Amino acid sequence: MAGSGLSGQYFTVYVNEHAYVPRYGDANWGYEVGNNWHAYVNTTRPRQAWFNVSQETSKDGQNVYYRSKYALSQRSIQTYYNMGNNTVATALGLEHVNESFGMNIRWTKDIIANLDPDNGRYNVWLGVNGTDGGSEADNWSSVVKLNTSQIVNEITNSKTNGQMQYAQDYFNTAEKTWNVPMQNTIAGNNLNGTSGRYNGKASTYDPQMNGNNIQYIEALQACMNRNRDENGNGVIDAAELKWYLPASGKYARIILGRRTLSNPLMNYQQSTLKYACTNGGNTIYHFIASDNVIVWADEGMSSSNFYGQDNQYSYAPWQIRCIRNLGTNLTSVSRGEKVTPAYDDKTKNTTTGSGVVKVNAYYGAALRDPVTTYLPMHKSNSPYNALGRYGFEIAEVDNGNTNNPNPSTNEASATAYRTSYDTYNDAVIKATPCSKLNQGTKKGWRIPNQAEAVIMRRMGILRDNFDANEDKTITSNFMTCTQEYYSNATPAVGSDTPGSAYRILTVRTALATAQPIGAINVVRCVRDLTAEEAAGL
């Protein structure tokens, strides 16, 4: 530079996120309540800036030409919330790209018992040693290298002899550099077994397998590098914790709204992925949640815990998708829901198990038209596996039957429909388990899809039956009309066509899962709400 004796200087520039919110130095920094997030979310054009610009005008004066040495382009936050609904004051924002994809994910935090299934920001806050209601946590240096760009090593578990041999067909496996701070990695030593909530055998399914520079990252801190030290005090302040790892409840809501996102949670249609990877290689399609749950996106909304025991259900997931609260108070962090849900499940009767779920903020392709008969058997990626446009009603535990020996405690049996695929399919078409209900004034009672069953499980109104003769609880696998996309073969082959080769995407009281038809033993009926019914709620 002139007079300095130097030919140039290098500068590190931090670009604020594409959100018009109070910044550090403003009196209301971190307080985003009432902020008009509608103005900067889901915009069609990116925000752009040019530096060191030269300008030329054409000889006729009709055109102006610009040339810059540096340029920045920043996409807007995306959301699945209805931007046309101005009555919704808060929402969830999503990033477009997973900037941690390709790193090996581990879980070493011993805080599982205190995690919130709906508030991932609270879980992440605990993961950086914050307290309930607190405003300060660890130092930034404990989670990121603020002045180093994120470099993700090459995905090596994608070669012809690797478990994830199909990964290179669907994902870019090369080394990548991202314009976010580098995440702190954790030492690979002693990460097997329960200390890493993981096991040695399953490491054959990690993205990075070879070399001395394998990158392991802490699951709860996987989104921390989307934030920064805005006031420069070196401490993670609550107002700086904007982006965080979702809890499993938020992942479920995102999946329900995925068809209206420009970059969905799974940025591919399953019909384009002919094969899943070998054995447990479906982990490439699994997401880690901040409440120690793995979301199986290849099975729609199935889930499992991030166990430390040696079984295929503990294989570490490859995927995360960071999210952000919109229109909320970020000056402190506490338990509980902080964002208006896109569906309302508060109308429920825990005694009878009945309830109503109303759509609040989903819209467009995320919803299907309501039906008055039945939903056919379908795959997890089908438009049938969505909420009706206005919501749905849930029957009581006995589905209107009076011959249930103890309807207050026992779910209605579905064992008569599991003898074969044809018998099961016939019961779905005829809504046989719901026949007593359809004799009443309300019609259209039917078998639920996976989306509806997952919501019912999260509402806490499903229960396990009890066998008084053997004095034991019987695990309940609830009947749905949704099947997994991939077969259970090796390699697993995908198909859009339902059939006997595919398991039912069911729920238990503890999780969502896939089970063979022969394991389905209980059923709870539902019906779509009409526009008039929803308006009256």
CORTAMO-V648562 format. One record per residue. D_LAST is the distance of its C-alpha to the last C-alpha in whole Angstrom. Layout:
d_last->[D_LAST:D_LAST]
This chain:
d_last->[68:71:73:71:73:70:69:66:63:60:57:53:50:47:44:41:38:36:34:34:34:36:39:42:44:41:40:36:37:34:32:29:26:25:28:27:27:26:30:31:29:29:32:34:38:39:40:44:47:51:54:57:57:60:60:62:62:63:67:65:62:59:58:58:58:56:57:56:57:54:50:47:44:41:37:34:31:29:25:23:20:19:22:20:17:19:16:16:19:21:21:24:27:30:33:35:38:38:42:42:43:46:46:46:43:44:42:44:42:42:39:37:36:34:32:28:26:24:26:29:31:31:33:35:36:37:39:41:42:39:38:34:33:37:38:41:42:45:47:46:50:48:46:47:50:49:52:52:50:48:51:49:52:53:51:53:52:51:55:56:57:54:51:48:51:48:47:49:48:44:45:47:49:52:52:50:50:47:47:45:47:48:46:49:49:50:53:53:56:54:51:51:50:47:48:47:44:46:49:52:52:48:50:51:48:48:48:51:54:57:59:60:57:54:51:48:45:43:40:38:40:40:38:40:42:39:39:43:44:43:45:48:49:49:46:42:40:36:36:38:36:33:34:33:33:29:28:27:24:24:26:24:21:24:25:22:22:26:26:25:28:31:33:30:31:33:35:36:35:36:38:40:41:43:44:43:46:48:47:45:45:41:41:41:38:36:35:35:32:33:32:35:33:34:32:33:32:34:32:29:27:30:31:34:36:39:41:45:46:48:45:44:40:42:43:42:40:41:38:36:33:33:30:29:26:26:25:26:28:31:34:33:32:30:28:24:21:22:20:17:16:15:13:10:12:11:9:13:15:19:20:19:18:15:12:9:10:8:11:11:15:17:18:21:23:21:19:20:19:17:19:20:23:24:24:28:30:30:31:30:30:29:26:24:24:21:17:16:15:11:11:12:12:15:17:19:22:24:22:23:26:28:31:30:33:30:27:26:28:29:27:27:31:31:35:36:34:36:40:40:38:38:37:34:33:34:31:29:29:29:26:29:27:24:26:25:21:22:24:21:18:16:18:19:19:22:23:21:23:24:21:19:21:22:18:18:22:21:18:21:20:23:26:30:31:34:38:39:42:43:41:39:36:35:34:31:31:27:28:26:27:28:32:34:35:39:41:43:46:48:48:44:44:40:39:36:37:36:38:40:41:38:36:32:30:29:27:29:27:29:29:28:32:34:35:37:36:38:36:33:33:29:26:22:20:17:15:14:10:11:10:9:7:5:6:4:0]
